[in-house]
């Protein structure tokens, strides 16, 4: 009884702020809404049918998948590439580099996206000015549909990089050094040692990062809101951004449609996470 009483505040918060909103969202997705966003009439699965036939929704789904895939590849791959050389670095330089590379984890998503907005601004962007000094014409980062998707992916990957780096650095520090030393005595070194010994020993942490970063990538919103607002021409409108626009960004809120979109997003995250665990469990 004492254990249940101590757990009750946490369980109560989860019920009120985590599980009840999900139930409420499922209910709202089955109703049409009035001008104020309140449920007015039962429409069943009409909102879900409309989502299947809506080309903008299919494009938002594709964009979400591309941004999530690119950001996970860049953040986890970049963190792994940054961690491996630190294994043999001296203690003090290693500490300094570790602090510098983990700094993105200290920033908020809005702050990091604002930095990229300054770097990639169409007319006065710092990155294109630097490229111009070396004789290279930079692309239209936020004006071209393809480059806008890449820009949002880069901003998301940089924001997630710090967390991935810290996780892999902690895992690297916990490796069984006797195994690494034995492989080195057998002649393994450099890329062969990293590929055949160190990376396989980091697999549990890599699986953890792939799953968590994918979930985060599927829910990207802040970078889109700050950098592109879904443009150009809706090219960077993700599922969460579309959900926000339908519920809060329009004169007449489409709460029913937004709730259906939230339910679909939840189901998508659950399915992808389950598939990742099923596929990656053997690899780990």
N, C-alpha and C positions, 0 to 999 in steps of 0.2 A: 504493500500500500504506500509506503514512503517513497519507493521508486516511482510509482505512477504519479504521485502528487508532485514530485520534483520535475517529472517530464511534462506535466500538464500545461505549464505556460508555453513551452515550445510547441507542443501538439496543437494548442489553441491558436497560436499565431499561424502555424502552417495551414490549419483548417480555414481560418478567416482570410488570409492573404495569398494562399497558394491554391488550395483545392476548391474552395467555394467559387473563386473567379472562373475556374475552368468549367465547373458545372453551370454557372450563370452564362458563360459564353456559349456553351452548347445549347442552352435553352433559347438564348437570343438569336442564335443562328437559324432557328426554325420559325421565326416570326418576322413579319414586316414591321417597320417602325414609322412613327409619325414625324412631324416636323421637328420635334424636340428630341428625337431619338428613342422614345419610349416604345415598347412592343405594342402593336396595335391589332394585328391579325395573324393567324397561323398560316404559314405558307409551306410548311413541310421542308422538303429538300430542294426547293426552288432556287435558293441562293447557291447551293452547291452545283446545281445544273448550269446556272448562269456562269459560274466560274469556269466550268469545263469548256463552254462555248465562247468565252470571252478571249479574243486574241491578245489583249493587253495583259490578261492574267497569265497566259501561257508564256508570254515574253518575260514577265516579272519572275516567273518560276525559273526560266532558263538563265536569266541574269543572276538570280540568287545562287544558282548552282555554279555558275562560272566564277563569280566573286568568291564564294566559299572555297571552291577548289583552288583557285590561284592564291588566295590569302593563306590557306593551310600549307600549300606547297612552299611558298616563300618564307613563311614564318618558321615552320618546323625545319625545313631544309636549311634555311639561313642560320638558325640557332644551332643545329648540329654541326654545320661547317665552322661556326665561330667557337664552339666548345672544344672540338677535337684538338686544335693546335695548343690550347691552354694546358693540356695534360702534362706537357714537358716544360712549360714556362716556369721561370723563377717565381718565388712566392710573392714578392712585392709587385713586380709588373703584372703578374696574374691577378692580384687583388685589384689593382687600378683598372685594368681592362675589364674585369668582371663588373665592377661598379658602373663603368661607362656603358657597357652593353646592356646592363639591366635597367638603365634609366627609363626606357619607354614604359616599363611597368608602373612607374611612378606617375605618369601622366594620365589624365582623363581622356576619354575618347574624343570629346569635343575639343580639348586643347590640342591634341595631336592632329586632329583633322584641320584645325585652324592653321597649324604650321604648314601642312601640305597645301592648304588654300593659298598661302603666300608663296610657296615654292612654285605652284603650277598655275598661278593666275594668268589669264589669257594675254594681257598687254604688258604687265609689269612683273611677271613671275621670275623669281630669282634663278630658277633652274635654266630656263631658256636664255636668260641674260648671260649666264656662265657659258652655256653652249655656244652662244653667238660670239663670245670672245675667242673661242678656239676654232671658229669658222664652221660651226655646225648649226643648221637650222632646226630648232626643236619642234616637236609635233604640237598640235593643238590639244593639249592634255585634257582640258575640260570642255572643249567644243566639238571634238570628233567623237561620235558614239563609241567606237572601238577603244580609243585612247581614254575616254572617260571611264569605261569599265576597268581598264588597266590601272588608272589613277586611283579609283576607289579601292581596288584590290591591294595596291601598294600601301595606301594609307592604313588599311585594315591590317595588313601583314606587319607593318612597322609597329602598330599599336600592340599586336599580339606577340611580337618578337621577344620582348622583355620577359614575359611570363614563361615562354617556351625555353628561353636561355637559362633562366633560373632553375627550372625543373631538370634540364639536362645537365647543368653544372652540378647540382646536388647529386644526381645519379652517377655522374662521372667520379665524384669524390668518394662514392660508396662502392666502387668496383673492387673486386677481389684482385689485389695487385699481384698475388702469387700466380694467378692464371696469366696475366699480362706478361709477367717476367718469364714465365715458362715458355710462352709463345715467342718472346724475344730471343731466348736462348736457342730456340729451334730455328732461328733465322728470320722470323717474321718482323717486318719493320715498315714504317711509313704507311702507305695506302693499304698494303696487304694486312698489316696488323690492325688498322682501323676497320677494314671491311670484314675480316674473318674473325676477329676477337672482340674488339671494343664495341662496335655497333650491335652485334648480336647480344652482348651483355646489357646494352641499353634498350633492348626491345620493349620491355614492360613500360618504361617511361615514354617511349615513342608511341606506343599504342594509346596510352593515356592522353598524350598530346593530340594525336590524330582525332580521337573521339571528341575531346573537349573543344578543340579549335574548330572542328567541323560544326559543332552545335553553335558556337559563337559566330562563325561565318554565315550560317543560315539565318541568323537573326540580326545581321548588320543593318544599322539604321543611321547612327549618328554621322558616319562618314558621308553617307549619301545626302543627308540633310544639310551638312555644312558645305560640302564640295559642289554638288550638282543639283540638289533638290529634284532628283529624279531625271534630269535632262542629260544630254540634249535629246529632245523628242522622245522622252520616256525611256531612253536607252539604259539608264542606271536605276530605274525604279525596281526595288526589290520587294519581296513579299511583305516584310514588316513596314517598309515605307508606304507601300500601297495600302496596307491595313490602316496606317495612321492617317493617310489622306482621306480615306473613305469615312473614318470615324470622326476625325477632328479637323481635317483640312478643307472641308467643303462647306458651302453655306447650308446645305441640307444634309445632315449626318446620315450615313447609311450604316447604322449600327448593326443591323441584321447581316448585311453582306460582310462587314468587317469582322463580325464574330465568326461567321462561317470561314473566313480566311484564316482567322486565328486558330480555329479547330483543325483546319487542313495543315497549317504550319506545325502545330503540335504533333499531329499524326506523322507528318513527314520527318520531323526530328526523331520521333520514336522509331520509325521504320529504319532510317539510315543508321541510327545508333545501334539498333539490334543487328543489322547487317554487318556493321563494322566489327562488333564484338564477335560475331560468328566467323567472319573471315580472318580477323586479326588474332583471334585467340590461339590458333595453331601456330601462327608466325611468331607470337610472343613466347 
